Amino acid sequence: MSWTALLLISAGCYLMKALGPLVLADRTLPPTAARLVGLVAVPVLAALVVIQTVSSGDRLVLDARLPALGVAAVLIWRRAPFLAVVLGAAATAALLRLVR
């Protein structure tokens, strides 16, 4: 999976979301469906990030990127500033590569 594919899938999700009101015209989606449509892009993007992190071509690679992604996820969950997330993940990967 490449970054081009990631961007195309993300754009497709938003395009489907934008076309919904045009296709449905004056009809509205049920509240449950509307909530699900709004949540589709985030898990798709997260799944693609994980796939890019743990794969190299057609094989599974578990290296310093996976713990760095975990650190970034925890920092995002704790609502850390973006710079802290990036620096925390980079430091984690660098330290693990240094130790290895």
Order of alpha helices (4+ residues) and beta strands (2+ residues): alpha-alpha-alpha-beta-beta-alpha-alpha
